[in-house]
Amino acid sequence: MTTSAHDSPTDAPPHCTTQRRVLTVLVASQILSGAGLAAGITVGALLAQDMLGSTDLAGLPTALFTAGSALAAVGVGRVCHSRGRRPGLAAGYLTGAVGSAGVVAAAAVGSAVLLFTALFVYGAGTATNLQARYAGADLAAPARRARAVSTVLVATTLGGVVGPTLAAPAGVLADALGIPTLAGPFLLSGAAYGLAALVLLVWLRPDPLLLARRLEAERHAADAATTAQVPGSGRGPGLVLGALTMIVAQLVMVAVMTMTPVHMHDHGHGTVASGLVIGIHVGAMYLPSPVTGWLVDRYGRRTVAVAAGLTLLAAGLTAAAAPAHSVALLALALALLGLGWNFGLVSGTAMITDALPPATRAKAQGMADVSVAVAGATGGLASGVVVSAGSFPVLALASGILALAILPAVAATAAGR
């Protein structure tokens, strides 16, 4: 549980003014994309259940857009690697906007095939929303990397909390346009993703990744003696643990989150109640980020990774024990679920970024997020099957126990140092 060599360096971030500008632009785009992300999460499962008339495949929408996010993570990572963060992130958000429009069209014509295809494309917005956190760390010193990541993540909170609360008004708008009510939030998603792309295209200059590469090359050229042994020039030991921490946190979070609105709907709760619970959950995913970033930088990546596993366990236990009529206890469980995910994402992201130099960072980060997206797709798809075969409490309990897999992984890597 001790801090790594990357946990406490004293060097200041290069080009501080540029870093502040980059973070400001990323914050603005994340507020918008957070609204697009959360709105779709709130009603995706309900829309599929309504169109298919079955709970068995209610987890399929989440599985599809998380699977789509896996493919998008590869694409966004490759574009960022070759051309920089600005075109890569903007392209990802524009793709998410196209997917949102496809969902609305599918609901309007009643086509399940088009719905599932559009949800797959919609996943690009999810992948891009997550990949943006890496852009915040490109110009940050190792001692402040987790806090830079957390600044980008916390910006998603405002949009993420507001998005679900707009589900009902968006449904009213959809009704006025002659579109099924549950497709309304995807109108909001499309507009939000499109605006996020515009913000990045216009204002994310200079590109943080390209500038980081140039600064690194200048440092190496100025001190040729360090060229033979560049710190972090290969894959550092935190790469595998960082990826594993994020994978487990994503799988557990998506599985429980996906079926919570369905569970509430089946027990008489309306869209407003489920939107409130999901809004609290999304807030817990992102709002604690500044504190989490400080904890990761202060106490170490592994320590917070352990806290992620324990918090996710507490979330599973709370969700399993919560009476179906209790919105308050379900909200508490989903808040713990979001907090545990936040611990896992920030600590895992810091470990991965520590382990990779700017020259190879974007592509490897994209591949790490592919694994995270696949885990989310697995959790989303399996969640409906588990609830159909058992119950929501069974799903919550099993997910919480699975989160404990992070602990032996941390112990193994700490022992191997």
Salt bridges, closest charged atoms under 4 A:
ASP7 OD1 - ARG301 NE 3.13
ASP138 OD2 - ARG85 NE 2.70
ASP138 OD1 - ARG361 NH1 3.61
GLU218 OE2 - ARG214 NE 3.62
ASP266 OD1 - HIS265 ND1 3.84
ASP297 OD2 - ARG147 NE 2.82
ASP297 OD1 - ARG301 NH1 3.20
ASP354 OD1 - ARG145 NH1 2.96
ASP354 OD2 - ARG301 NE 2.87
ASP369 OD1 - ARG133 NH2 3.03
